[in-house]
Structure formats: structure tokens, C-alpha cells
Amino acid sequence: MFGGGGGMNPRKMKQMMKQMGIDVEEVDAEEVIIRTEEFDLVFEDAQVTKMDARGQETYQVVGTPEERERGAAGAVEATDDDDAADAGSAIPDSDVELVVTRTGASEEDARKALEDNDGDLAAAVSQLE
């Protein structure tokens, strides 16, 4: 449908993006997990690109995920001691920090928004903005 790889050469594209205030960088990710209510999508060797357009960060994940049932053997749990604020919390500290960074809210407000939205980062950010 699109012939010859089409479009603009990569150097020109990078130059235009820089002029528009868009920075792109590769992220050296070991694993990417997308959690849904029913299953996890686990990317073991994903290529991850972070694009920062004037403070709005977007991540692109390229790879083939393995679909795992929630709670399935071998599935990574997000309640490690490093990630959880306390033993009863299912919200990882890293998610709380992300919401704090994105919204400027306090850690307490960010955690509450995440809990109110069942850990949904986008919904928590929307609630606090």
C-alpha cells in the first residue's frame, strides 16, 4: 500500500521533531508488563522508545507479548517489598511516584487516586488534573 518505505529520511525527521520540542530516546527495558483485569501481557525482549513532547511523555513498546492469566504461575507480582508502601497495599510505589510527577499531587493524594481507580494510572492522573 505504501511503496518504498515512503516518507521522510530519519535524519530530517529527527531534526523536525527537535524543532517542535520533541525528544526521543531508547529505553533499555528488560521486561514490560501490561496488566489488565483478566490477564498480563509480558514483553520479555521489547524495544521501548520514550518520546517527550514538551513534558508529555509517551512510551512505545515493540515486541511480541506472552499473554499470562492473572495470578498464573510464573507471573510477576507487583507487591515486592520495594514497590509496596505497606504489606496491605496493592499500589506500587513506582505508580504513586509517576502520578505525583505527572500531576504535582502529594503522595497521599496520588495513592488515594490510584486506589479509587483500581490502579489505573491514566484515570488517577485525570482525577487529579
C-alpha positions as CSV (number, residue, x, y, z in Angstrom):
1,M,0.0,0.0,0.0
2,F,2.8,2.4,0.9
3,G,5.7,1.9,-1.6
4,G,9.4,2.1,-1.0
5,G,9.4,2.7,2.8
6,G,7.9,6.1,1.9
7,G,8.1,9.2,4.0
8,M,11.0,11.4,5.1
9,N,14.5,10.3,5.8
10,P,15.2,9.6,9.5
11,R,17.7,12.5,9.9
12,K,15.3,15.1,8.6
13,M,12.5,13.6,10.8
14,K,14.7,13.8,13.9
15,Q,15.6,17.4,13.0
16,M,11.9,18.4,12.6
17,M,11.0,16.7,15.9
18,K,13.7,18.5,17.7
19,Q,12.5,21.9,16.3
20,M,9.0,21.0,17.6
21,G,10.4,20.3,21.1
22,I,10.1,16.5,20.9
23,D,12.9,14.4,22.3
24,V,13.1,10.7,21.5
25,E,15.3,8.2,23.4
26,E,15.6,4.4,23.6
27,V,14.8,2.8,27.0
28,D,16.9,-0.2,28.0
29,A,14.0,-2.2,29.3
30,E,14.5,-5.8,30.5
31,E,10.7,-6.6,30.6
32,V,7.4,-4.7,30.1
33,I,4.2,-5.9,31.7
34,I,0.8,-4.5,30.7
35,R,-1.8,-5.6,33.3
36,T,-5.5,-5.9,32.6
37,E,-8.2,-7.2,34.9
38,E,-8.1,-10.7,33.2
39,F,-4.5,-11.2,32.1
40,D,-1.0,-9.7,31.8
41,L,0.8,-9.0,28.5
42,V,4.5,-9.7,29.2
43,F,7.1,-8.5,26.7
44,E,10.5,-10.2,27.5
45,D,12.7,-8.5,24.9
46,A,10.7,-5.4,23.9
47,Q,12.1,-2.4,22.2
48,V,10.9,0.6,24.2
49,T,11.1,4.2,22.9
50,K,10.3,7.2,25.1
51,M,9.1,10.4,23.4
52,D,8.9,13.6,25.4
53,A,6.8,16.3,23.7
54,R,7.0,19.3,25.9
55,G,6.6,17.4,29.1
56,Q,4.1,14.9,27.8
57,E,5.9,11.5,27.9
58,T,4.8,8.7,25.6
59,Y,6.2,5.2,25.5
60,Q,6.2,2.9,22.5
61,V,6.6,-0.8,23.1
62,V,7.5,-3.0,20.1
63,G,7.7,-6.8,20.5
64,T,5.7,-10.0,20.9
65,P,3.9,-10.3,24.2
66,E,3.2,-13.5,26.1
67,E,-0.3,-13.5,27.5
68,R,-0.5,-14.7,31.1
69,E,-3.6,-15.2,33.2
70,R,-3.6,-13.0,36.3
71,G,-2.1,-15.0,39.2
72,A,-0.7,-17.7,36.8
73,A,2.4,-19.5,37.8
74,G,5.5,-17.5,36.8
75,A,3.6,-14.2,36.6
76,V,5.4,-11.4,38.2
77,E,3.6,-9.9,41.2
78,A,3.8,-6.1,41.8
79,T,3.8,-6.3,45.6
80,D,7.5,-6.7,46.2
81,D,8.7,-5.0,49.4
82,D,10.5,-2.4,47.3
83,D,7.3,-1.5,45.4
84,A,4.6,-1.6,48.0
85,A,4.2,1.2,50.6
86,D,3.0,-1.3,53.2
87,A,2.0,-5.0,53.3
88,G,-1.7,-4.3,52.6
89,S,-1.2,-2.0,49.6
90,A,-1.5,-3.3,46.1
91,I,-0.4,0.0,44.6
92,P,3.3,0.0,43.7
93,D,5.3,3.0,45.0
94,S,6.6,3.4,41.4
95,D,3.0,4.1,40.2
96,V,2.5,6.6,43.0
97,E,5.7,8.4,42.1
98,L,4.6,8.5,38.5
99,V,1.2,10.1,39.4
100,V,3.0,12.6,41.7
101,T,5.4,13.5,38.9
102,R,2.7,13.9,36.3
103,T,0.2,15.9,38.5
104,G,2.2,17.6,41.3
105,A,-0.1,16.0,43.8
106,S,1.1,14.7,47.2
107,E,2.0,11.0,47.6
108,E,-1.1,10.5,49.8
109,D,-3.4,12.1,47.2
110,A,-1.8,10.2,44.3
111,R,-2.1,6.8,46.2
112,K,-5.8,7.6,47.0
113,A,-6.5,8.4,43.4
114,L,-4.8,5.2,42.3
115,E,-6.8,3.2,44.9
116,D,-10.1,4.9,43.8
117,N,-9.3,3.9,40.2
118,D,-8.1,0.3,40.9
119,G,-4.5,1.2,40.0
120,D,-5.4,2.8,36.6
121,L,-2.6,5.3,36.1
122,A,-4.4,7.3,33.4
123,A,-7.6,7.6,35.4
124,A,-5.7,8.6,38.5
125,V,-3.9,11.3,36.6
126,S,-7.1,12.5,35.1
127,Q,-8.8,12.6,38.5
128,L,-6.0,14.8,39.9
129,E,-5.6,17.2,37.0
